[in-house]
């Protein structure tokens, strides 16, 4: 969602109370990162677990067992404060129930397209998924719910999870408990590029996975990019993003808090306010500076707001929709007197948060239910967040009976002859010759279609 120089030109007619200090997005593909990841993946593919263990020692300071045993995984919650454990259990339950509702609404179907001609679709889960559960500067405890848990809800038979160890302390117990709640089949203390490589190449006592999911740093994202094609992926995530649409009814204190709530993800996390009220815009900008004075993460959120924050004043709600759709933010909050208008008209966002009570943080922690693995970098123009549908293949089939041949074969013969594909045409000819040709079958086009043409 970083605003480039060209996009600033596009948005020039609007009033800017604050523009990003950095012109355009930070480099998403640092050549040094690309080269390092490429070298690591080649070594992991050729040397196998020896390379995985060596990188674990070098990068994570870990030389212990790679796999977290079932008994240890089950006990991981014992190391947590009771209130944290309860909150994690609540987060898993909400995410699971929302994903279950999604699955129920993805239904198989079959339709008769013509007498003797049937088409259908079945939703079939992928066989094996590898989930990466980050635990870096800030362990994201709900990650397992969104990846492992949703894959299992979709019906994926085998889900393997990897999470980075931290020196001699091993994997983070709260991350492990999230994986346990989410019903991960196996969990490994492996981080970064070596984790994705190990899952993709089948080095963890399992066959290679079919799909890799989960967020991570620039190295993890680049590894997913390079492995895509050999395996499927969910999406390529960049810095966390937030935009808020607000009018005069919004509370500047709440809006400022919500903008900073995502800015603290990292110093390159963009935050934008789109407002129909100059008064609200100025009040929010001032309130952000006030809150930063005492914010424990101001060394992260402060630079993010300074370098990538923006405040744009528009004339009305339609202009607010237009600006938001240009930005295509990962998270989009709406705090206005007409939230339903925005629900009906916005099209480019990762997930929408309607009303002042719907802060992004509720979804961040898995407590609200919808998935929080979302598109960034304006890819919301053509992509959506992770859901059970991403783990399901909508497999189509067709069943043609003898009686349907007369409705299909003549048209296939004519098209194939025009294309010059004789063998295609022959497959139709041998079938219709078996039953005999019926005059007029080729002209049996539905009247409704004729009217459209």
C-alpha positions in Angstrom: 0.0 0.0 0.0 3.0 2.3 -0.1 2.1 5.3 -2.2 4.4 5.7 -5.2 5.3 9.0 -6.9 2.9 8.1 -9.8 0.1 7.4 -7.5 0.7 10.7 -5.7 0.1 12.3 -9.1 -3.1 10.3 -9.5 -4.3 11.5 -6.1 -3.1 15.1 -6.6 -6.6 16.6 -6.7 -7.2 15.6 -3.1 -5.9 17.5 -0.1 -2.9 16.0 1.6 -2.5 16.9 5.3 0.5 14.4 5.4 2.4 12.7 2.6 4.8 9.8 3.1 8.4 10.9 3.6 9.7 8.0 1.5 8.9 8.3 -2.2 7.5 4.9 -3.3 7.8 1.5 -1.7 10.9 0.0 -0.1 12.7 -2.6 -2.2 10.7 -5.8 -2.0 13.3 -7.8 -3.7 16.7 -6.9 -2.3 19.2 -8.5 -4.7 21.3 -9.7 -1.8 18.2 -11.4 -0.3 17.4 -13.0 -3.6 21.0 -14.3 -4.0 21.2 -15.6 -0.5 17.9 -17.4 -0.6 18.8 -19.0 -4.0 22.1 -20.2 -2.6 20.4 -21.6 0.5 17.7 -23.5 -1.4 20.2 -25.1 -3.7 22.3 -26.3 -0.8 19.3 -27.6 1.1 18.0 -29.4 -2.0 21.4 -31.0 -2.6 22.6 -31.7 1.0 19.3 -32.4 2.6 18.9 -32.4 6.4 22.6 -31.8 6.9 22.2 -28.3 5.4 19.0 -27.7 7.3 20.7 -28.5 10.6 23.7 -26.4 9.7 21.6 -23.4 8.9 19.6 -24.0 12.1 22.8 -23.8 14.1 24.1 -20.8 12.2 20.9 -18.7 12.1 18.9 -19.8 15.1 21.5 -21.1 17.4 19.7 -24.4 17.6 21.3 -27.8 17.6 18.6 -29.9 19.3 16.0 -32.2 17.9 14.2 -30.8 15.0 10.8 -32.4 15.7 8.6 -31.4 18.6 7.2 -34.6 20.0 3.5 -35.1 20.5 3.8 -35.2 24.3 5.8 -32.0 24.4 3.4 -30.3 22.0 0.4 -31.2 24.2 2.2 -29.9 27.3 3.2 -26.6 25.6 0.1 -24.8 27.0 1.3 -25.6 30.6 4.1 -23.1 30.2 1.6 -20.2 29.5 -0.2 -17.9 31.9 -3.8 -19.2 32.3 -5.3 -16.0 30.7 -3.1 -16.3 27.6 -3.9 -20.0 27.2 -7.7 -19.2 27.5 -7.4 -16.4 24.9 -5.6 -18.7 22.5 -8.2 -21.3 22.9 -10.9 -18.7 22.2 -9.0 -17.5 19.1 -8.7 -21.1 17.7 -12.5 -21.7 18.3 -13.6 -18.5 16.5 -11.3 -19.0 13.6 -12.3 -22.6 13.2 -16.0 -21.8 13.4 -15.7 -19.1 10.7 -13.7 -21.5 8.5 -16.2 -24.2 9.0 -19.0 -21.9 7.8 -16.9 -21.1 4.7 -16.5 -24.8 4.0 -20.3 -25.4 4.3 -21.0 -22.8 1.7 -18.6 -24.3 -0.8 -20.8 -27.1 -2.2 -20.4 -29.7 -4.8 -22.9 -29.5 -7.7 -24.0 -31.3 -10.9 -26.0 -29.8 -13.7 -27.6 -31.3 -16.8 -26.5 -29.0 -19.7 -28.4 -30.9 -22.4 -30.2 -34.3 -22.5 -27.4 -36.8 -21.8 -24.8 -34.1 -21.1 -23.9 -33.6 -17.4 -21.2 -31.4 -15.8 -20.2 -31.2 -12.2 -17.7 -29.9 -9.7 -16.3 -31.4 -6.5 -14.2 -29.6 -3.9 -11.2 -31.8 -3.0 -8.5 -30.7 -0.5 -4.9 -30.7 -1.4 -3.0 -33.6 0.2 -0.2 -32.0 2.0 0.4 -28.5 3.4 3.4 -27.0 5.0 2.7 -24.0 7.4 5.3 -21.6 8.5 4.6 -20.1 12.0 6.8 -17.0 12.5 8.2 -16.2 15.9 10.7 -13.3 15.4 10.7 -9.9 17.0 7.0 -10.4 17.9 5.7 -14.0 17.9 2.4 -13.9 16.1 0.4 -16.4 18.2 -2.6 -16.7 16.0 -0.7 -17.7 12.9 -1.4 -21.4 13.4 -5.1 -20.8 13.6 -5.1 -19.1 10.2 -2.9 -21.6 8.4 -2.8 -25.0 10.1 -6.3 -24.8 11.6 -8.0 -23.6 8.4 -6.2 -26.2 6.3 -7.4 -28.9 8.6 -10.9 -27.5 8.6 -10.8 -27.7 4.8 -10.0 -31.4 5.1 -6.3 -31.4 4.3 -5.1 -34.9 5.5 -1.5 -33.8 6.4 -0.4 -30.5 7.7 3.3 -30.0 8.7 4.3 -26.9 10.6 7.7 -25.3 11.2 8.5 -22.5 13.6 11.9 -20.9 14.3 13.7 -21.9 17.6 15.3 -19.2 19.7 18.8 -20.4 20.7 18.9 -23.0 23.4 15.3 -22.2 24.4 13.8 -23.9 21.4 10.5 -23.1 19.9 8.1 -20.5 21.5 5.6 -22.4 23.8 2.7 -20.2 22.8 3.3 -20.8 19.1 3.5 -24.5 19.8 0.3 -24.5 21.7 -1.4 -22.7 18.8 -0.1 -25.5 16.5 -1.4 -28.1 19.0 -4.9 -26.5 19.1 -5.0 -26.3 15.3 -4.3 -30.1 15.0 -1.0 -29.9 13.2 0.1 -33.4 12.3 3.8 -32.8 12.9 5.7 -29.7 14.2 9.4 -28.9 13.8 11.8 -26.4 15.3 13.1 -25.1 12.0 13.1 -21.5 10.9 13.4 -19.3 7.8 14.5 -20.4 4.4 15.6 -23.8 5.7 12.1 -24.5 7.0 10.4 -23.8 3.7 13.1 -25.7 1.8 12.8 -28.7 4.1 9.0 -28.9 3.7 9.1 -28.3 -0.1 11.8 -30.9 -0.7 10.4 -33.5 1.7 13.2 -33.6 4.2 11.3 -33.8 7.5 10.4 -37.5 7.3 7.4 -36.6 5.1 6.9 -36.5 1.4 7.2 -33.0 -0.2 4.3 -30.7 0.6 1.9 -29.6 -2.1 1.5 -26.1 -0.7 3.4 -23.6 1.5 1.5 -21.1 3.6 2.3 -18.5 6.3 3.9 -15.1 6.7 7.5 -14.4 7.4 10.4 -11.9 6.9 11.9 -10.9 3.5 13.9 -14.2 3.3 10.8 -16.3 3.9 8.8 -14.4 1.3 11.6 -14.7 -1.2 11.9 -18.4 -0.5 8.2 -18.8 -1.2 8.6 -16.8 -4.4 11.4 -19.1 -5.6 9.7 -22.3 -4.6 6.4 -21.3 -6.3 5.7 -23.6 -9.1 7.3 -26.6 -7.4 4.7 -26.0 -4.7 1.7 -23.8 -4.4 1.7 -20.8 -2.0 -0.9 -18.7 -0.3 0.5 -15.3 -1.2 3.6 -13.1 -1.0 3.2 -10.9 2.0 5.0 -7.6 2.4 4.9 -5.1 5.3 1.6 -5.0 7.2 -0.7 -2.2 6.0 -3.7 -0.3 7.3 -6.1 2.4 6.0 -9.0 4.0 7.8 -11.9 5.8 6.2 -13.3 8.3 8.7 -15.8 11.2 8.8 -16.8 13.8 11.4 -18.4 11.1 13.5 -15.2 9.2 14.1 -13.2 9.6 17.4 -9.7 10.8 16.5 -8.3 9.0 19.6 -9.6 5.7 18.4 -8.5 6.3 14.7 -5.0 7.3 15.8 -4.7 4.2 18.0 -5.8 1.9 15.2 -3.4 3.4 12.7 -0.5 3.0 15.2 -1.7 -0.5 16.0 -0.6 -1.7 12.6 2.3 0.7 12.2 4.1 -1.1 15.1 4.4 -4.2 12.9 7.5 -2.7 11.4 9.2 0.5 10.4 8.1 0.2 6.8 4.4 -0.5 7.6 2.2 2.0 5.8 -0.8 3.6 7.5 -3.2 5.9 5.8 -6.2 8.0 6.9 -8.8 8.9 4.2 -11.3 11.4 5.6 -14.1 13.6 4.4 -13.4 16.0 7.3 -10.3 18.2 7.4 -11.0 18.8 11.1 -10.9 15.0 11.7 -7.7 14.6 9.7 -5.8 17.3 11.6 -7.1 15.9 14.9 -6.0 12.4 14.1 -2.5 13.6 13.0 -2.1 15.5 16.2 -3.3 12.6 18.3 -0.9 10.2 16.7 2.0 12.4 17.7 0.6 12.6 21.3 0.2 8.8 21.5 3.7 8.1 20.2 5.2 10.0 23.1 4.3 7.2 25.5 3.9 4.2 23.2 6.3 1.4 24.1 6.9 0.5 20.5 7.3 4.2 19.3 10.8 3.3 17.9 9.0 1.1 15.3 5.6 2.8 14.9 7.1 6.3 14.8 9.4 5.8 11.8 6.6 3.9 10.1 4.2 6.8 10.5 6.9 9.4 9.6 8.1 7.6 6.4 4.9 5.8 5.2 2.0 7.5 6.9 -0.5 9.7 5.0 -3.6 11.7 5.6 -5.8 12.5 2.6 -8.9 14.7 2.7 -11.6 14.0 0.1 -14.9 15.8 -0.6 -17.4 13.0 -0.2 -17.8 9.2 0.4 -17.5 8.4 -3.3 -14.1 10.0 -3.5 -13.2 8.1 -0.3 -14.1 4.9 -2.0 -12.1 5.8 -5.1 -9.0 6.6 -3.0 -9.3 3.5 -0.9 -9.6 1.3 -4.1 -6.4 2.9 -5.5 -4.5 2.1 -2.2 -5.9 -1.5 -2.0 -4.8 -1.8 1.6 -4.4 -5.1 3.5 -6.6 -3.9 6.3 -9.3 -1.3 5.8 -11.3 0.2 8.7 -14.5 2.2 8.1 -15.6 4.6 10.9 -18.4 6.7 9.5 -22.1 7.4 9.7 -22.7 5.4 6.5 -20.6 2.2 6.9 -23.0 0.1 4.7 -22.3 2.4 1.7 -18.7 1.5 2.0 -19.4 -2.2 2.4 -21.4 -2.2 -0.8 -19.0 -0.1 -2.9 -15.4 -0.9 -1.8 -13.7 -3.5 -3.9 -9.9 -3.5 -3.2 -8.9 -4.6 0.3 -7.7 -7.6 2.1 -10.3 -7.5 4.9 -12.8 -4.9 5.9 -13.5 -3.7 9.5 -16.8 -1.9 9.8 -17.6 0.5 12.6 -15.5 2.0 15.4 -15.7 -1.2 17.5 -14.1 -3.3 14.8 -10.4 -2.7 15.3 -8.0 -4.7 13.2 -6.3 -6.1 16.3 -9.3 -8.3 17.1 -8.7 -10.1 13.8 -4.9 -10.0 14.2 -5.2 -12.2 17.3 -7.7 -14.6 15.7 -10.5 -13.6 18.1 -12.9 -12.2 15.4 -12.9 -15.3 13.2 -12.1 -14.3 9.6 -8.6 -15.2 8.4 -5.8 -12.7 8.8 -3.4 -13.9 6.2 -4.1 -11.1 3.7 -2.8 -9.6 0.4 -0.4 -6.7 0.7 1.3 -4.3 -1.8 -1.9 -3.5 -3.7 -2.4 -7.2 -4.7 -5.9 -6.9 -3.2 -6.8 -5.7 -6.7 -6.8 -9.3 -7.9 -6.2 -11.4 -4.8 -8.0 -12.3 -1.6 -7.0 -13.5 1.9 -6.4 -17.1 2.9 -9.5 -19.2 3.4 -10.6 -22.8 3.2 -11.2 -22.3 -0.5 -7.4 -21.9 -1.0 -6.9 -25.4 0.3 -9.6 -26.9 -1.9 -9.4 -27.7 -5.6 -12.7 -27.2 -7.4 -12.3 -30.3 -9.6 -14.7 -30.4 -12.6 -16.0 -33.5 -14.4 -18.4 -34.2 -17.2 -20.5 -37.3 -18.1 -21.9 -37.7 -21.6 -24.3 -40.4 -22.3 -25.0 -41.9 -25.8 -28.1 -39.7 -26.1 -25.9 -36.5 -25.6 -23.6 -37.3 -28.5 -25.8 -35.9 -31.2 -25.8 -32.5 -29.3 -22.1 -32.4 -29.1 -20.3 -34.2 -31.8 -21.3 -32.2 -34.9 -20.2 -28.9 -33.3 -16.9 -30.5 -32.3 -16.4 -31.8 -35.8 -16.9 -28.3 -37.4 -14.7 -26.5 -34.9 -11.9 -29.0 -35.2 -12.0 -28.9 -39.0 -11.8 -25.1 -38.9 -8.8 -25.3 -36.5 -7.1 -28.0 -38.6 -7.1 -30.5 -35.7 -8.1 -33.7 -37.5 -7.6 -36.0 -34.5 -9.8 -33.9 -32.3 -12.6 -34.1 -34.9 -12.1 -37.9 -35.3 -12.9 -38.5 -31.6 -16.3 -37.0 -32.2 -16.9 -38.6 -35.6 -16.3 -42.2 -34.4 -18.9 -41.7 -31.7 -21.6 -40.1 -33.7 -21.1 -42.6 -36.5 -21.8 -45.4 -34.0 -25.3 -44.0 -33.2 -26.1 -42.3 -36.5 -26.6 -38.7 -37.2 -29.7 -36.7 -36.4 -30.5 -33.7 -38.5 -31.0 -30.5 -36.7 -29.1 -31.5 -33.6 -26.4 -29.0 -34.3 -28.9 -26.1 -34.5 -30.4 -26.8 -31.0 -29.3 -23.6 -29.4 -31.4 -22.3 -26.5 -33.7 -19.5 -27.6 -32.6 -17.4 -24.7 -29.0 -17.5 -26.0 -30.2 -16.6 -29.5 -31.8 -13.5 -28.1 -28.6 -12.5 -26.3 -26.7 -12.9 -29.5 
